[in-house]
Amino acid sequence: MKTLLSTGSALTHESFEYVYRDIKSDLCLSSISGGTDILSCFALGCPILPVHAGELQCRGLGMAVEIRDDDGRPLESGSGELVCSKPFPAMPIGFWNDPDGSRYREAYFSTFDNVWAQGDYAELTAQGGVVIHGRSDAVLNPGGVRIGTAEIYRQVEKVAAVQESVAIGQSWQDDVRVILFVRLKPGKRLDAALEQEIRDTVRGNTTPRHVPAKIIEVADIPRTLTGKVVELAIRSVVEGRPVKNRDALANPEALELYRDLPALM
């Protein structure tokens, strides 16, 4: 084995460590990010570059990938919108049954004029790599501070009792508060001690803004057919809005676990 690729969601630091410790110490482990729509990757691996845990190694050839702030200005450091500022070889030129191109423009060019926005919240690293912090439409915004959900998930994964988690931003008192749903390992229960452990772990490795206002135990977490957690669908249910694309979910019945929760009223 010379190369191992990972996609679907950004690979955590701990997963990099696992691969090199328990699978093979001298392979090229490449976490990659792109899309079915572009038939390629904006950020991917390279066999002649070093691998850094938690990072996608480099930007794709032929891809003018940048990170931009909310005003569309390129960032040298920090997090923002992942964009491709110039046309690229594999760029689709339209959608089926979209004669005026409005759906196509809304999907990719509504954030910045004439610039492809992929919908990922990301940053460029000092060594030329890319870190994906989550979908930009799922970014949390408590107190006006933008937080990628992956930043929270990475810390919660360190808590032994937690099987998996999902975080959303709930509109609350003219602001947004962070809500964390956790699915626990068999035999575990969410008591005051475990809640405190989760909060301390998040606070100790990020910032006070990342700490969830509410932590709620759930029996299941809804996912797409390809295994991706659907933060936006959960937020829609919590806030009483209809859920789009239920047919794309592998377990749509799980959404009912998040409806009309007394703790969030």
C-alpha positions in Angstrom: 0.0 0.0 0.0 1.4 3.3 -1.1 -1.5 5.7 -0.9 -4.7 6.0 1.3 -7.3 8.5 0.4 -10.0 9.8 2.7 -13.1 12.0 1.8 -16.6 12.7 2.9 -15.5 14.9 5.8 -12.1 16.2 6.9 -9.9 13.6 8.6 -9.1 14.4 12.2 -5.7 14.6 13.7 -6.4 11.5 15.7 -7.3 9.5 12.5 -4.0 10.5 10.9 -2.2 9.2 14.0 -4.2 6.0 13.9 -3.3 5.3 10.2 0.4 5.8 10.7 0.5 3.9 13.9 -1.7 0.9 13.1 -1.9 0.6 9.3 1.4 1.7 7.8 4.1 4.2 8.7 5.3 5.1 5.3 2.3 5.7 3.0 0.9 8.9 1.6 -2.3 9.6 3.6 -4.4 12.2 1.7 -7.6 13.7 3.0 -9.3 15.2 -0.1 -12.1 17.6 -0.8 -14.0 18.4 -3.9 -17.3 17.2 -5.3 -19.2 15.0 -7.6 -20.4 18.2 -9.4 -16.8 19.2 -10.4 -15.5 15.6 -10.9 -12.3 16.6 -9.1 -10.8 18.2 -6.0 -10.1 21.7 -4.9 -7.7 20.4 -2.2 -6.1 17.0 -2.3 -2.9 14.9 -1.8 0.5 14.9 -3.4 3.0 12.0 -3.2 6.0 14.3 -3.1 4.8 16.7 -0.4 4.9 16.1 3.4 1.7 15.0 5.2 0.6 17.2 8.2 -2.0 15.8 10.5 -5.4 17.4 10.2 -4.6 19.1 6.8 -5.3 18.4 3.2 -1.8 18.6 1.6 -2.3 21.1 -1.2 -4.6 22.8 -3.6 -5.4 21.1 -6.9 -3.6 21.8 -10.1 -5.5 24.1 -12.4 -7.6 25.4 -9.4 -7.2 29.0 -8.4 -8.3 28.2 -4.8 -8.5 31.1 -2.3 -10.0 31.7 1.1 -12.1 34.9 1.2 -13.7 36.9 3.9 -17.3 38.0 4.0 -16.5 41.0 1.7 -14.8 38.8 -0.9 -11.3 39.8 0.0 -8.6 37.0 -0.2 -7.2 36.1 3.2 -3.5 35.3 3.9 -4.5 33.7 7.2 -7.6 32.8 9.2 -10.8 31.1 8.1 -13.3 32.0 5.4 -15.1 30.9 2.3 -13.3 28.4 0.0 -13.6 29.7 -3.5 -12.1 29.1 -7.0 -11.5 32.6 -8.5 -11.0 31.5 -12.1 -12.7 29.0 -14.4 -11.2 25.5 -14.1 -11.0 22.5 -16.5 -13.7 20.4 -14.8 -16.2 23.2 -14.1 -19.8 22.3 -15.1 -21.4 24.8 -17.4 -24.9 24.3 -16.3 -27.7 22.1 -14.8 -30.2 19.8 -16.5 -33.6 21.4 -16.8 -32.3 24.9 -15.9 -32.8 26.8 -19.2 -32.1 30.3 -17.9 -29.1 29.1 -15.7 -30.7 30.6 -12.5 -30.3 27.4 -10.4 -26.7 27.0 -11.5 -25.9 30.6 -10.6 -27.7 30.4 -7.3 -25.8 27.2 -6.4 -22.2 28.5 -7.0 -22.1 32.2 -7.8 -24.6 33.8 -5.4 -22.0 34.4 -2.6 -19.5 36.3 -4.7 -20.0 37.8 -8.2 -18.4 35.6 -10.9 -16.4 33.6 -8.3 -17.2 29.9 -7.6 -18.0 29.4 -3.9 -17.8 25.8 -2.9 -19.7 26.2 0.3 -16.9 25.1 2.6 -15.5 27.1 5.6 -11.8 26.6 5.4 -8.3 28.1 5.9 -4.9 27.9 4.2 -2.0 26.8 6.4 1.6 28.2 6.5 2.9 25.1 4.7 0.4 25.4 1.8 -2.1 22.9 3.1 -5.9 23.4 3.6 -8.0 22.8 6.7 -11.8 22.3 6.2 -13.8 23.5 9.2 -17.2 22.4 7.9 -19.9 23.5 5.6 -20.1 27.3 5.5 -23.9 27.2 5.6 -23.6 25.2 8.9 -21.1 27.6 10.5 -22.1 28.6 14.0 -22.2 32.4 14.7 -22.6 33.0 18.5 -22.0 36.6 19.4 -20.9 37.3 15.8 -18.0 34.9 16.0 -17.9 32.4 13.1 -17.1 28.8 14.3 -16.8 25.7 12.1 -18.6 22.7 13.5 -15.5 20.5 12.9 -13.7 22.6 15.5 -16.2 21.4 18.1 -16.4 17.8 16.9 -12.7 17.3 17.1 -12.8 18.1 20.8 -16.0 16.1 21.6 -14.4 13.1 20.0 -11.8 13.1 22.8 -14.5 12.4 25.4 -14.5 8.6 25.8 -18.2 8.2 26.5 -19.4 10.0 23.3 -20.0 7.8 20.2 -20.7 10.8 17.9 -22.1 14.3 18.0 -23.7 17.0 16.0 -23.8 20.8 16.7 -26.2 23.4 15.4 -26.7 27.1 16.0 -30.2 27.9 17.4 -31.6 31.4 17.1 -32.0 32.6 20.6 -32.7 36.1 22.2 -31.5 38.1 19.2 -28.3 36.0 19.0 -27.3 32.4 18.2 -26.5 29.8 20.8 -24.6 26.5 20.3 -26.5 23.3 20.8 -24.7 20.0 21.0 -26.4 16.7 20.5 -24.5 13.6 21.6 -25.0 10.0 20.9 -23.3 8.0 23.7 -21.7 4.6 23.8 -23.7 1.7 25.1 -24.0 1.8 28.9 -23.3 5.5 29.2 -25.7 8.3 30.2 -25.6 12.0 30.0 -25.3 13.2 33.6 -24.0 16.4 35.1 -20.4 15.0 35.3 -20.3 14.1 31.7 -21.8 17.4 30.6 -19.0 19.2 32.5 -16.4 17.0 31.0 -17.6 17.8 27.5 -17.7 21.5 28.2 -14.3 21.5 29.9 -12.8 19.6 27.0 -14.2 22.1 24.4 -13.3 25.2 26.5 -9.8 23.9 27.2 -8.9 23.4 23.6 -10.8 26.2 21.8 -12.5 29.3 23.2 -15.5 30.1 25.5 -17.5 30.8 22.4 -17.2 27.2 21.3 -18.7 25.8 24.5 -22.3 24.6 23.9 -25.1 26.3 25.7 -27.1 23.1 25.8 -26.0 19.5 25.6 -28.7 17.0 24.7 -28.5 13.2 24.4 -30.1 11.6 21.3 -30.5 8.0 20.2 -29.6 8.6 16.6 -28.1 11.3 14.3 -29.6 11.8 10.8 -27.2 11.4 7.8 -27.2 11.5 4.1 -27.1 8.4 2.0 -23.3 8.9 1.8 -22.9 9.2 5.6 -22.7 12.9 6.1 -24.3 14.4 9.2 -27.0 16.9 8.2 -26.7 19.9 10.6 -29.0 22.1 8.5 -31.9 19.6 8.5 -31.6 19.2 12.3 -31.6 23.0 12.7 -34.7 23.3 10.5 -36.6 20.8 12.7 -35.5 22.5 15.9 -36.7 25.9 14.6 -39.9 24.5 13.2 -39.1 24.9 9.5 -39.7 22.3 6.7 -36.8 20.0 5.9 -35.6 20.1 2.2 -34.4 16.9 0.5 -35.6 14.4 3.0 -35.2 11.8 0.2 -31.4 12.3 0.4 -31.4 11.0 4.0 -30.5 7.5 4.9 -32.5 7.7 8.2 -35.0 10.5 7.9 -37.0 9.1 10.9 -34.2 10.3 13.1 -35.2 13.9 12.6 -38.2 13.3 14.8 -35.9 13.0 17.8 -35.1 16.7 17.5 -38.7 18.0 17.2 -40.3 20.1 20.0 -37.6 19.4 22.6 -38.5 21.0 25.9 -34.9 21.8 26.7 -34.8 24.1 23.6 -38.1 25.9 24.1 
